[in-house]
């Protein structure tokens, strides 16, 4: 039978024909799994046909029902039956994203993201893709020859099948300064009927880097023997941590000390 998305309308028709030699009365049509069936009449002359109808809503999975007809004639009661099938399509996809390692303390740290995509519905999905908008993320590659889905073509997941994908990323100084990397992956698949299905999963990795600053102060000359001797103090300021520092200043409370100027260029 046809494949129908779950929740869509299903319409059944029952073609009833008097193919005997006697007129039929008390013609009644029923169905093994349905309620009311609408027929235009309840009597059929020899060779006459009519169409009866029933309506319903598609449910998930393989659905089978049998229509039956009974009637009376001068020769006794007659009956017949015929079955019908449809498949209720309930496509679904799931993605689980993880990272290794989950923390970093500097720029230049390699991170491997893993994406496990599963067909959690009852219909085969084709054109399965994984996307992730993280700038600088390497190509996402999927192991379509893996044990779970070796029998199906690349990009296709049968119900219950899983594929593992991965991509590489290298942390940047901006990541260290931000303290974390947030991004979300999306899995998309195309079912035999109905719109594409999607699922998303976010992942956050965090920085363990700490800020620190160091200063080394020197004087030249380091001795003096009279008033009026010029002393040049030098202050070397170093970012000794992993985070970018802003608003860096140097202060010194020595009375009479001239302005402290820094060679930012």
trRosetta pair geometry for C-beta under 8 A, 3 or more apart (Angstrom, degrees):
i j d omega theta_ij theta_ji phi_ij phi_ji
1 63 7.9 -75 71 68 151 78
1 84 6.5 79 -96 172 137 67
1 85 3.5 -164 -15 97 124 75
1 86 4.1 -101 128 -82 132 46
1 87 6.5 157 79 -13 92 71
2 86 5.3 -15 62 -128 71 97
2 87 7.5 -137 108 31 37 76
3 86 7.3 157 -96 -175 21 80
3 87 4.8 -26 -109 70 71 105
3 89 5.1 55 176 -44 100 120
3 123 7.3 98 -165 -117 134 125
3 192 5.5 16 101 99 163 129
3 193 5.2 166 108 2 109 134
4 8 5.2 -132 173 69 98 124
4 10 6.0 97 129 -87 172 97
4 58 4.3 -153 110 -95 116 151
4 86 5.4 8 7 168 116 131
4 87 7.2 151 23 76 68 50
4 88 6.1 -34 75 -108 85 53
4 89 6.5 179 79 12 28 91
4 193 7.3 -56 -113 98 19 155
5 8 4.8 87 69 -18 83 121
5 58 6.5 122 91 74 37 148
5 88 7.6 33 163 -165 16 62
5 89 5.1 -51 -98 70 47 100
5 90 7.8 109 -158 -81 61 46
5 193 5.9 -135 -48 112 88 105
5 194 4.2 102 -83 -70 131 131
6 58 5.3 -134 -121 108 36 99
6 59 6.4 28 -133 -152 94 21
6 60 5.0 -5 -92 -71 135 73
6 88 4.8 68 -86 173 80 104
6 89 6.4 -135 -22 76 76 44
6 90 4.5 22 -12 -80 138 91
7 57 6.2 -14 -145 -177 30 110
7 58 6.3 -37 25 61 25 90
8 57 7.1 156 80 -153 26 67
8 58 5.0 16 56 13 76 124
9 55 6.6 -26 -166 -164 102 100
9 56 7.6 140 -159 82 57 36
9 57 6.4 -49 -105 -102 42 61
9 58 7.6 22 71 -16 5 88
10 55 7.2 145 82 -162 56 51
10 56 4.8 -22 64 72 103 85
10 57 6.5 153 12 -117 93 7
10 58 5.1 120 -44 -64 114 75
10 86 6.4 -162 -130 40 130 163
11 53 6.7 -21 -172 -161 94 105
11 54 7.5 158 -158 83 50 47
11 55 5.6 -17 -106 -106 70 74
12 31 7.2 77 102 -100 162 151
12 34 7.0 -124 29 -48 149 165
12 37 8.0 -59 89 -119 116 102
12 53 6.8 147 83 -158 60 53
12 54 4.5 -6 57 59 109 94
12 55 7.5 -156 22 -73 76 29
12 56 7.4 27 -10 10 106 105
12 65 7.7 -60 -96 78 154 129
12 67 7.2 169 162 -64 132 130
12 84 6.3 135 -128 83 113 175
13 51 5.6 -19 -167 -168 107 105
13 52 7.2 143 -161 76 54 47
13 53 5.6 -22 -104 -100 65 74
14 29 5.2 134 109 -161 158 147
14 37 6.7 18 9 -170 142 133
14 39 7.8 -54 74 -88 117 98
14 51 7.0 141 71 -161 50 52
14 52 4.2 -19 60 63 107 100
14 53 7.3 -157 17 -68 81 28
14 54 7.5 47 -17 -4 110 100
14 67 4.9 -157 -107 177 119 155
14 69 7.3 151 166 -61 127 112
14 82 7.9 155 -135 55 83 115
15 49 6.3 -5 -175 -171 87 119
15 50 7.9 170 -151 86 48 36
15 51 5.8 -21 -99 -103 64 75
16 27 6.6 118 153 -180 150 131
16 29 6.3 -114 -61 -74 138 122
16 39 7.3 0 18 -130 143 125
16 44 7.0 -138 126 -60 104 151
16 49 6.5 156 85 -155 49 65
16 50 5.4 -13 61 60 99 81
16 51 7.6 173 19 -90 77 25
16 52 6.3 40 -10 -6 118 109
16 69 5.3 142 -119 -107 116 158
17 44 7.6 168 -163 -179 26 153
17 47 7.8 -22 -174 -164 93 30
17 48 7.4 -175 -147 98 59 36
17 49 4.2 -21 -98 -98 81 94
18 23 7.2 2 -168 -138 159 38
18 24 5.0 -157 -107 3 120 121
18 44 3.9 172 -33 121 124 121
18 45 6.5 -175 59 91 151 28
18 46 5.8 -116 121 -120 120 29
18 47 6.4 -36 83 8 90 18
18 48 5.4 25 30 51 114 73
18 49 7.5 -148 16 -74 66 48
18 71 7.8 -91 -99 97 95 170
19 47 7.3 65 -107 -99 46 45
20 24 7.4 101 43 -55 120 106
20 46 6.9 -99 85 -123 59 84
20 73 6.8 -61 93 -83 150 169
20 75 7.8 -136 164 42 142 137
20 78 6.7 -128 -36 -85 150 165
21 46 6.4 11 -156 -123 25 128
22 46 6.8 138 59 -79 4 103
22 73 4.2 104 103 -174 126 126
22 74 5.2 -133 -161 35 142 94
22 75 5.4 168 3 -1 158 108
23 43 7.0 14 171 -179 104 99
23 44 7.1 179 -160 91 65 49
23 45 5.4 -33 -114 -123 95 49
23 46 6.2 -76 -73 -36 58 75
23 73 6.7 160 82 -128 45 90
23 74 7.7 59 52 -11 78 99
24 27 5.5 70 129 -69 115 104
24 43 6.4 174 94 -154 63 55
24 44 4.6 7 54 53 109 91
24 71 4.0 11 -172 158 118 143
24 72 6.9 133 -160 66 66 40
24 73 5.4 -49 -101 -73 62 96
24 78 6.9 -76 -115 44 119 125
25 42 7.1 42 -168 129 56 86
25 43 4.9 -7 -111 -110 62 98
25 71 6.7 137 64 -172 29 89
25 72 5.1 -36 70 69 83 95
25 73 7.3 144 19 -85 75 45
26 42 6.3 -2 -122 162 19 110
26 43 7.8 39 -10 -83 33 75
26 70 7.6 -37 123 115 95 87
26 71 6.0 148 82 -146 70 53
26 72 4.5 40 43 10 120 107
27 39 7.1 -138 110 150 106 161
27 41 7.3 47 54 111 128 72
27 42 4.9 -178 49 -165 80 52
27 43 6.2 176 0 -80 109 24
27 44 5.8 68 -56 -10 151 102
27 50 7.9 110 118 42 154 133
27 69 6.6 -9 -167 -171 85 106
27 70 7.6 169 -147 88 40 45
27 71 4.4 -3 -97 -98 67 109
28 42 7.0 18 -67 -139 62 103
28 69 7.0 159 81 -152 45 57
28 70 5.2 -11 58 59 96 89
28 71 7.2 170 16 -76 65 59
29 37 4.9 -100 101 109 104 144
29 39 5.6 130 18 -57 122 129
29 52 4.8 157 46 66 163 171
29 67 6.5 -4 -172 -174 99 103
29 68 7.2 160 -154 85 53 46
29 69 5.0 -21 -99 -98 73 83
30 37 6.6 -167 -107 13 29 135
30 67 7.3 164 88 -154 39 58
30 68 5.2 -16 64 63 86 95
30 69 7.9 165 20 -84 65 36
30 70 7.9 8 8 5 107 100
31 34 3.8 14 82 40 138 102
31 37 6.0 129 -14 -58 107 128
31 54 6.2 -57 -15 -12 151 171
31 65 5.6 28 178 159 106 122
31 66 6.9 162 -155 85 61 43
31 67 5.0 -29 -100 -100 82 68
31 68 7.3 170 -88 18 31 75
32 65 5.2 -171 58 -160 95 75
32 66 4.4 51 -12 48 127 86
32 67 7.8 -108 -3 -64 79 29
32 68 7.5 87 -48 -12 79 108
33 63 7.9 -150 100 -175 165 98
33 65 4.0 -105 30 -113 116 117
33 66 7.9 98 -3 27 90 60
34 37 6.7 85 106 -63 122 94
34 54 5.0 61 156 169 154 152
34 56 6.3 -110 -117 -54 108 131
34 65 6.3 68 -22 -179 97 157
35 54 7.6 158 65 -149 58 117
36 54 7.1 168 97 -120 52 93
37 52 5.3 44 160 157 104 123
37 53 7.1 171 -162 82 70 29
37 54 4.7 -48 -107 -66 76 109
37 67 7.7 116 -110 -134 156 106
38 52 6.1 172 86 -161 45 76
38 53 5.2 -17 59 60 98 81
38 54 7.1 158 13 -77 75 55
39 42 6.7 101 99 -76 129 63
39 50 6.2 73 -166 125 93 132
39 52 4.0 -31 -88 -100 81 109
40 50 5.3 -142 45 -160 105 124
40 51 7.5 47 -6 59 114 60
40 52 7.6 -139 -1 -87 68 65
41 44 7.3 134 97 -68 117 67
41 50 5.9 -148 40 -92 94 160
44 48 4.5 -163 -166 80 82 109
44 49 7.4 41 -143 -88 128 19
44 50 6.6 -129 -93 -5 111 109
44 71 7.2 -45 29 -132 109 158
45 48 4.3 83 54 -16 76 129
58 63 7.5 -154 -148 4 69 152
58 86 6.8 -90 -121 115 104 133
58 88 4.4 161 167 -116 96 97
58 89 7.9 0 148 28 143 63
59 63 6.1 113 59 -78 93 133
59 88 4.9 -102 91 -61 36 170
60 88 4.6 -132 -109 104 18 121
60 89 7.9 -69 -129 98 66 6
60 90 4.2 -17 -115 -19 111 137
60 122 6.0 122 -174 14 102 150
61 87 7.0 -77 162 -153 24 70
61 88 5.6 0 35 52 38 100
61 90 7.7 -22 -34 9 60 116
61 122 5.9 -91 -81 -172 66 164
62 85 6.9 -19 -169 -161 88 104
62 87 5.4 -27 -96 -107 59 79
62 88 7.8 -137 -53 19 14 78
63 85 6.8 149 83 -154 56 54
63 86 5.4 -11 60 63 104 75
63 87 7.2 169 16 -98 79 26
63 88 5.9 63 -20 -22 119 104
64 83 6.0 6 -175 -180 99 118
64 84 7.0 163 -151 83 55 47
64 85 4.9 -16 -99 -99 80 82
65 83 6.9 169 92 -152 31 73
65 84 5.6 -16 64 58 78 95
66 81 5.4 21 172 177 110 117
66 82 7.0 171 -154 88 71 27
66 83 4.5 -40 -97 -96 79 77
66 84 7.4 169 -91 14 31 73
67 81 6.5 169 90 -153 47 67
67 82 5.6 -12 60 61 94 77
67 83 7.6 167 17 -99 67 27
67 84 6.7 44 -11 -12 102 114
68 79 6.6 0 -176 -173 98 105
68 80 7.2 175 -150 91 59 41
68 81 4.3 -21 -99 -99 78 96
69 79 6.4 171 89 -150 55 59
69 80 5.4 -1 53 55 98 82
69 81 7.4 -179 17 -80 64 49
70 77 6.5 -9 -169 -172 97 107
70 78 7.3 160 -153 86 51 49
70 79 4.6 -15 -100 -99 72 96
71 77 7.2 158 84 -154 40 62
71 78 5.3 -14 62 60 88 93
71 79 7.5 166 19 -80 64 51
72 76 7.7 -97 -149 160 65 23
72 77 5.6 -38 -103 -98 63 67
72 78 7.8 166 -98 17 16 76
73 76 6.5 -5 64 53 83 35
73 77 7.6 153 22 -97 73 19
73 78 6.1 28 2 -10 117 113
88 122 7.8 37 93 79 72 142
89 121 7.8 36 179 160 68 126
89 122 6.9 -159 -142 81 44 94
89 123 4.5 31 -147 -60 95 142
89 191 6.1 128 172 164 129 136
89 192 6.5 -132 -115 57 148 98
89 193 5.5 138 34 57 164 103
89 194 6.4 -171 103 2 130 129
90 121 5.3 -159 109 -155 66 98
90 122 5.1 49 53 25 88 107
90 123 7.0 157 52 -10 38 101
91 121 4.1 111 -150 114 30 172
91 122 7.5 -107 -80 47 42 56
91 123 4.5 -59 -79 53 88 115
91 125 6.3 116 -154 -79 117 98
91 189 7.1 -146 175 98 123 112
91 191 3.5 -109 -60 -76 155 138
91 194 6.6 -176 19 74 123 128
91 197 4.8 -149 123 -31 107 140
92 119 7.4 115 80 -173 62 52
92 120 4.4 -62 105 82 111 88
92 121 3.5 142 23 -60 73 94
92 197 5.9 -152 -119 -171 25 154
92 199 7.9 58 178 -52 72 123
93 117 6.7 -10 -175 -170 103 94
93 118 7.2 155 -160 81 55 49
93 119 6.3 -34 -105 -109 70 50
93 120 6.6 148 -116 23 14 88
93 121 7.1 -36 -47 -8 52 108
93 125 6.3 71 -78 -88 112 169
93 128 7.4 170 -125 -128 139 104
93 157 7.8 102 -115 67 98 145
93 187 5.2 -139 144 113 126 115
93 188 7.3 136 66 -133 163 14
93 189 4.7 146 -68 14 142 122
93 197 4.8 143 4 111 102 113
93 198 6.7 -28 61 -124 122 12
93 199 5.1 -149 99 -1 81 112
94 117 7.1 158 83 -154 51 48
94 118 4.6 -12 60 58 101 98
94 120 4.7 56 -14 -20 114 131
94 187 7.3 26 104 58 15 145
94 199 5.2 -41 -118 82 33 175
95 115 5.8 -17 -164 -169 107 95
95 116 7.0 149 -155 76 52 48
95 117 5.1 -14 -100 -100 81 75
95 118 7.8 -179 -77 19 36 69
95 130 6.9 137 -123 -119 138 103
95 185 5.9 -124 143 106 142 107
95 186 7.1 155 26 -158 158 18
95 187 3.8 160 -55 -12 124 124
95 199 4.9 166 11 95 88 105
95 200 6.9 -15 57 -126 122 14
95 201 4.9 -141 102 1 89 116
96 115 7.4 153 76 -156 45 46
96 116 4.7 -11 56 57 97 101
96 118 7.9 27 -2 -3 99 107
96 201 5.7 156 -122 -112 29 173
97 113 6.4 -10 -167 -173 97 103
97 114 7.2 157 -153 83 48 51
97 115 5.3 -11 -101 -103 77 74
97 132 7.9 126 -121 -98 142 126
97 184 7.8 171 22 -150 159 41
97 185 4.5 140 -77 24 139 128
97 201 4.3 167 8 99 98 114
97 202 7.2 -124 58 121 132 7
97 203 4.6 -112 115 -37 113 123
98 113 7.3 159 83 -155 40 57
98 114 5.0 -12 61 59 90 99
98 116 7.9 21 5 -3 104 102
98 203 6.6 169 -114 -115 20 136
99 102 5.4 117 86 -99 100 64
99 111 5.6 -11 -166 -176 108 111
99 112 7.1 151 -155 80 55 47
99 113 5.4 -26 -99 -101 77 68
99 114 7.6 -175 -81 18 28 75
99 203 5.3 137 -25 162 110 136
99 205 5.0 -91 107 -66 159 117
100 111 7.2 151 76 -159 37 63
100 112 5.1 -18 63 62 90 96
100 114 7.2 28 3 -10 105 111
101 104 6.8 139 81 -67 111 71
101 109 7.5 -61 47 165 112 125
101 111 6.8 -92 47 -114 59 77
101 205 7.5 104 107 -144 64 124
102 205 5.3 -152 -166 -122 48 84
102 206 7.2 19 146 24 78 79
103 205 6.5 -172 -85 -174 28 85
103 206 5.5 -25 -113 72 81 75
103 207 7.1 128 -165 -116 76 16
103 208 5.1 43 173 -26 125 110
104 109 4.1 -178 -138 60 118 157
104 111 7.0 -70 -58 -65 129 111
104 171 4.8 158 147 -44 166 161
104 175 7.2 18 76 126 139 125
104 176 7.4 -99 111 -89 106 79
104 205 6.5 50 -4 146 101 120
104 206 7.9 179 29 95 69 33
104 207 5.7 -41 75 -108 78 66
104 208 7.2 178 82 18 26 83
104 209 7.7 -14 115 -30 67 100
105 109 7.3 107 38 -57 56 144
105 176 7.8 43 162 -123 27 106
105 207 6.7 121 -106 -165 33 73
105 208 4.8 -41 -88 68 89 91
105 209 4.8 132 -163 -70 59 75
105 242 6.1 168 160 -24 71 174
106 109 6.0 123 69 -38 72 105
106 171 7.2 128 100 90 44 130
106 176 6.3 1 -144 -93 26 136
106 209 6.3 121 -69 -85 49 123
106 242 5.1 -112 -99 -140 73 132
107 170 7.9 53 177 152 69 87
107 171 5.4 -142 -133 112 45 87
107 172 5.3 7 -133 -167 109 22
107 173 4.5 -36 -61 -61 141 59
107 175 6.9 131 -103 51 76 100
107 176 5.5 -82 -51 -21 78 126
107 242 7.9 175 -6 -172 74 100
108 170 6.1 -12 -138 -178 32 107
108 171 6.5 -42 27 66 23 82
109 170 6.9 155 71 -155 36 60
109 171 4.4 16 46 19 89 121
110 168 6.4 -26 -162 -164 96 105
110 169 7.5 139 -158 79 50 45
110 170 5.7 -28 -96 -98 57 76
111 168 7.2 141 78 -162 52 54
111 169 4.5 -24 65 69 103 96
111 170 7.2 177 17 -85 80 24
111 171 6.6 85 -20 -45 115 87
111 181 7.7 -153 9 57 173 155
111 205 6.3 -103 -129 -30 146 174
112 166 6.0 -7 -176 -168 97 116
112 167 7.6 158 -155 80 56 36
112 168 5.8 -29 -102 -103 66 68
112 169 7.8 176 -82 24 22 75
113 132 7.1 107 116 -128 159 176
113 137 7.2 -21 20 -141 140 118
113 166 6.5 157 85 -155 55 61
113 167 5.0 -11 59 61 105 84
113 168 7.6 -168 19 -84 78 19
113 169 6.3 47 -17 -4 108 116
113 185 7.5 157 162 -57 133 135
113 203 6.9 154 -132 68 107 158
114 164 6.5 -19 -168 -168 101 98
114 165 7.3 145 -162 81 51 48
114 166 5.1 -21 -104 -99 63 88
115 130 5.0 118 120 -155 158 154
115 132 7.6 -143 -66 -48 139 126
115 140 6.8 5 20 -154 140 122
115 142 8.0 -61 77 -95 107 90
115 164 7.4 146 79 -162 52 48
115 165 4.3 -20 64 68 103 100
115 166 7.0 -173 18 -77 76 36
115 167 7.6 29 -9 2 112 98
115 185 5.4 -132 -108 156 124 163
115 187 7.2 161 171 -69 120 106
115 201 7.9 157 -132 56 84 123
116 162 6.2 0 -177 -173 92 114
116 163 7.7 171 -153 85 50 40
116 164 5.3 -18 -103 -105 74 74
116 165 7.7 -175 -77 25 29 70
117 128 6.4 145 135 173 148 126
117 130 6.2 -132 -53 -71 135 114
117 142 7.6 -29 25 -126 126 127
117 157 7.1 -125 121 -62 102 156
117 162 6.8 157 83 -155 47 62
117 163 5.2 -12 61 59 99 86
117 164 7.8 -180 21 -85 71 26
117 165 6.6 29 -6 0 110 113
117 187 4.6 157 -121 -125 115 146
118 157 7.5 169 -166 -178 28 148
118 160 7.8 -30 -171 -164 96 23
118 161 7.3 178 -147 96 60 39
118 162 4.5 -20 -98 -100 81 88
119 124 7.4 -10 -155 -132 158 38
119 125 5.3 -167 -110 12 115 117
119 157 3.9 173 -39 129 121 116
119 158 6.4 -175 62 97 157 24
119 159 5.4 -123 122 -114 118 31
119 160 6.4 -28 79 19 95 24
119 161 5.2 30 24 51 116 76
119 162 7.6 -137 15 -71 70 47
119 189 7.1 147 -102 -141 90 177
121 125 7.4 98 47 -46 119 110
121 159 6.2 -101 91 -112 53 93
121 191 7.2 -50 96 -97 155 124
121 197 7.0 178 -28 -36 144 174
122 159 5.3 18 -132 -103 32 145
123 159 6.8 84 18 -63 15 104
123 191 4.7 53 105 -149 135 108
123 192 5.6 -121 -176 14 123 98
123 193 7.8 -104 -154 34 159 76
124 152 7.9 -168 -147 -137 117 141
124 156 6.5 4 177 -172 107 99
124 157 7.1 173 -157 89 63 45
124 158 5.1 -29 -108 -111 92 58
124 159 6.8 -82 -72 -26 53 72
124 191 7.5 129 78 -139 45 61
124 192 6.6 61 59 -41 85 102
125 128 5.5 77 122 -70 112 104
125 156 6.9 166 89 -152 55 51
125 157 4.9 -1 57 57 102 91
125 189 3.3 4 -175 171 134 133
125 190 6.3 126 -162 55 71 41
125 191 5.9 -43 -100 -81 71 58
125 197 7.0 -83 -111 44 128 115
126 155 6.2 41 -169 130 63 96
126 156 5.0 -13 -108 -102 69 85
126 189 7.1 121 50 -167 26 82
126 190 5.1 -43 69 68 76 101
127 155 5.7 6 -97 174 24 118
127 188 7.6 -38 120 114 90 94
127 189 6.8 143 78 -145 68 47
127 190 4.5 34 47 7 114 121
128 142 8.0 153 106 -154 105 175
128 155 5.3 168 37 -165 75 52
128 156 6.8 163 1 -84 110 15
128 157 5.4 57 -49 -6 155 109
128 163 7.0 126 112 30 144 142
128 187 6.9 -4 -168 -173 90 95
128 188 7.1 170 -145 87 45 51
128 189 4.5 -3 -98 -98 80 93
128 190 7.9 -130 -60 15 53 70
129 155 7.6 2 -60 -132 68 92
129 187 7.3 170 87 -149 44 51
129 188 5.2 -7 56 56 89 97
129 189 7.9 173 19 -74 59 52
130 140 5.1 -126 89 150 107 151
130 142 6.8 136 11 -67 121 117
130 165 5.0 177 24 71 156 164
130 185 6.0 0 -173 -178 98 114
130 186 7.2 159 -153 82 51 46
130 187 5.4 -20 -99 -97 76 73
130 188 8.0 178 -81 18 31 72
131 140 7.4 -150 -102 15 28 152
131 185 7.0 162 83 -156 42 65
131 186 5.1 -13 60 59 91 96
131 188 7.4 17 3 -1 106 112
132 137 5.6 -65 99 105 114 172
132 140 6.5 124 14 -62 109 133
132 167 6.7 -158 43 40 141 156
132 183 6.0 69 -175 145 98 124
132 184 7.4 -169 -133 95 75 35
132 185 4.4 -30 -87 -102 100 81
132 186 7.4 171 -76 18 51 68
133 183 6.5 -157 65 -153 71 108
133 184 7.6 12 27 59 98 73
134 137 4.2 85 80 -38 102 122
134 169 6.5 -26 123 -106 140 140
134 181 7.2 48 -137 175 126 112
134 183 4.0 -24 -70 -107 104 167
136 169 6.3 86 114 -143 95 86
136 170 7.0 -100 160 51 122 75
136 172 7.0 -170 -51 -36 175 123
137 140 7.6 15 142 -53 118 88
137 167 5.3 37 175 143 102 135
137 168 7.7 152 -162 80 60 38
137 169 5.1 -34 -110 -86 67 104
137 183 7.7 -170 -54 134 137 170
138 167 5.1 178 72 -170 79 84
138 168 4.3 18 22 56 139 81
138 169 6.7 -144 3 -68 84 51
139 167 6.5 -154 95 -121 29 97
140 165 5.4 33 175 164 96 124
140 166 7.2 174 -148 86 63 22
140 167 4.4 -48 -92 -61 65 120
141 165 6.3 177 90 -153 34 79
141 166 6.3 -21 60 59 81 71
141 167 7.2 139 12 -79 67 66
142 154 7.7 134 88 -155 113 93
142 163 5.1 30 -174 153 115 124
142 164 7.2 156 -150 88 67 35
142 165 4.0 -36 -92 -92 77 98
143 146 4.3 73 122 -47 108 108
143 163 6.4 179 66 -167 66 81
143 164 5.2 2 34 67 116 84
143 165 7.2 -162 5 -83 70 45
144 149 6.5 -72 -163 97 58 117
144 153 7.7 -13 173 150 133 38
144 154 3.9 38 168 -113 173 78
144 155 7.0 -15 -109 -20 140 47
144 163 6.1 -5 -97 -132 54 130
145 150 5.7 41 -168 -116 53 83
146 149 6.1 43 68 39 85 81
146 150 6.6 -133 86 -58 31 81
146 162 7.8 -66 99 97 138 75
146 163 6.3 151 34 -130 130 62
146 164 6.2 102 -70 25 163 95
147 150 6.1 -20 -127 -23 26 116
148 161 5.3 135 147 -156 99 71
148 162 4.5 -41 151 54 168 78
148 163 6.8 -146 74 -73 121 47
149 152 5.0 -55 -175 43 90 107
149 156 7.5 176 -177 90 126 69
149 157 6.1 -62 -109 -114 144 67
149 158 7.2 166 -124 21 94 87
149 161 4.4 82 -85 -172 103 127
149 162 7.0 -157 -30 61 109 37
149 163 5.7 -39 22 -73 144 90
152 156 4.5 -124 158 95 115 109
152 157 6.9 136 95 -102 156 24
152 158 5.6 -170 -66 -21 148 100
152 161 6.6 -24 19 -117 143 172
153 156 4.8 62 63 14 79 126
157 161 4.4 -160 -160 81 79 113
157 162 7.5 60 -140 -76 123 17
157 163 6.3 -112 -85 -14 114 109
157 189 6.6 -65 39 -120 114 144
158 161 4.7 85 54 -14 70 126
169 181 7.8 157 135 161 148 163
171 175 4.5 -117 -160 73 87 147
171 176 6.7 91 156 -49 119 82
171 181 7.1 -125 -113 -43 90 137
171 207 7.9 131 -158 -92 145 100
172 175 4.9 110 54 0 68 98
172 176 7.4 -127 103 -2 44 84
173 176 5.4 -49 -151 34 42 114
173 177 6.3 39 152 -17 70 104
173 244 6.4 77 166 -42 114 112
174 177 5.8 -54 -145 40 32 109
174 178 6.1 30 155 -19 65 109
175 178 5.7 -57 -143 39 29 109
175 180 7.7 -94 -167 107 77 14
175 181 5.2 -9 -138 -67 114 104
175 207 6.7 152 140 -63 78 121
176 179 7.8 37 171 -68 30 34
176 207 5.3 132 -135 -130 50 149
176 209 5.1 17 -160 23 101 157
176 242 5.5 -110 -172 143 139 101
176 243 6.1 -155 139 -98 101 61
176 244 7.7 117 92 -10 105 83
177 243 5.7 115 -104 -151 64 81
177 244 5.0 -16 -90 26 125 105
178 181 7.4 94 86 -74 129 54
178 207 7.5 126 76 -5 62 134
179 206 6.6 -10 158 -156 71 78
179 207 4.9 -121 -145 41 37 112
180 204 5.6 -1 -179 -172 123 101
180 205 6.6 163 -157 85 69 45
180 206 4.7 -25 -102 -108 91 64
180 207 6.3 -123 -64 1 43 83
181 204 6.9 164 80 -151 51 53
181 205 4.9 2 49 54 100 93
182 202 6.8 -7 -167 -171 86 114
182 203 7.9 168 -146 86 46 44
182 204 5.1 -11 -99 -103 73 90
183 202 7.1 176 100 -146 28 73
183 203 6.6 -15 67 58 70 81
184 200 5.3 21 170 -179 115 114
184 201 6.8 171 -154 84 75 29
184 202 4.3 -41 -95 -93 88 74
184 203 7.6 152 -97 13 41 65
185 200 6.7 165 85 -150 44 64
185 201 5.7 -13 58 59 91 81
185 202 7.9 165 16 -94 64 28
185 203 7.3 20 -4 1 102 109
186 198 5.9 -10 -172 -166 102 110
186 199 7.3 164 -151 83 58 38
186 200 4.9 -25 -97 -96 75 85
187 198 6.7 158 83 -152 53 56
187 199 5.2 -5 54 56 100 86
187 200 7.7 -174 18 -80 68 38
188 196 5.5 10 -171 168 98 130
188 197 7.3 159 -151 83 51 47
188 198 5.0 -14 -99 -99 74 86
189 196 6.5 161 80 -160 35 83
189 197 5.4 -15 61 58 89 93
189 198 7.9 172 21 -78 64 44
190 196 5.3 -45 -94 -104 63 86
191 194 5.5 1 72 61 126 98
191 196 7.5 164 7 -118 76 34
191 197 6.4 62 -29 -13 107 110
207 242 7.9 -156 -179 107 120 129
209 241 6.8 113 171 168 94 96
209 242 3.6 -98 -153 77 127 130
209 243 5.7 148 125 -50 119 85
210 241 5.7 -106 101 -142 59 123
210 242 7.1 75 46 29 40 98
210 243 7.4 -86 139 -9 17 115
211 241 4.4 154 -150 78 31 168
211 242 7.7 -108 -88 50 44 58
211 243 4.3 -57 -85 50 87 127
211 245 6.4 116 -155 -82 118 97
212 239 7.7 119 83 -172 58 53
212 240 4.6 -56 102 80 106 95
212 241 3.8 134 27 -54 72 103
213 237 6.8 -9 -177 -171 105 93
213 238 7.2 154 -163 82 57 49
213 239 6.2 -37 -109 -111 71 49
213 240 6.3 148 -122 21 14 90
213 241 7.2 -44 -50 -2 51 104
213 245 6.3 72 -80 -91 113 167
213 248 7.4 170 -129 -125 142 104
214 237 7.2 159 86 -156 51 47
214 238 4.6 -14 63 61 101 98
214 240 4.5 66 -14 -30 111 130
215 235 5.9 -16 -166 -170 107 95
215 236 7.0 152 -156 78 52 49
215 237 5.1 -14 -102 -102 83 72
215 238 7.6 -179 -79 20 36 71
215 250 7.0 140 -126 -118 139 102
216 235 7.5 152 77 -157 45 46
216 236 4.6 -11 57 57 97 102
216 238 7.7 28 -2 -4 99 110
217 233 6.3 -10 -168 -173 98 103
217 234 7.2 158 -153 82 48 50
217 235 5.3 -12 -102 -103 78 74
217 236 8.0 -164 -73 22 33 67
217 252 7.8 124 -122 -98 144 128
218 233 7.3 159 84 -156 42 55
218 234 4.9 -10 61 57 91 99
218 236 7.8 25 4 -4 103 102
219 222 5.4 118 85 -101 97 62
219 231 5.5 -12 -166 -175 109 110
219 232 7.1 149 -156 79 55 46
219 233 5.3 -26 -99 -100 77 68
219 234 7.6 -176 -82 17 28 74
220 231 7.2 147 74 -159 37 62
220 232 5.1 -19 63 61 90 96
220 234 7.1 28 2 -10 107 111
221 224 6.7 140 79 -68 110 72
221 229 7.5 -61 45 167 111 125
221 231 6.9 -90 47 -113 57 76
224 229 4.0 -175 -139 60 119 158
224 231 6.9 -72 -55 -65 131 109
225 229 7.3 105 37 -56 55 143
226 229 6.0 122 68 -39 70 103
233 252 7.1 82 116 -103 160 178
233 257 7.3 -20 19 -142 141 117
235 250 5.0 122 116 -154 158 152
235 252 7.6 -146 -66 -48 138 125
235 260 6.8 6 18 -155 139 122
235 262 7.9 -61 76 -97 108 91
237 248 6.4 140 138 175 149 127
237 250 6.2 -128 -56 -72 135 114
237 262 7.6 -26 22 -128 128 127
239 243 8.0 -127 -173 76 118 53
239 244 7.6 -10 -152 -131 158 35
239 245 5.3 -168 -110 10 115 119
241 245 7.6 99 51 -48 112 110
245 248 5.5 76 124 -67 114 105
250 260 5.1 -125 92 147 108 150
250 262 6.6 135 12 -67 123 117
251 260 7.3 -153 -104 16 29 151
252 257 5.6 -72 98 113 113 171
252 260 6.4 123 14 -63 107 133
254 257 4.0 85 80 -39 102 123
257 260 7.5 14 142 -54 116 88
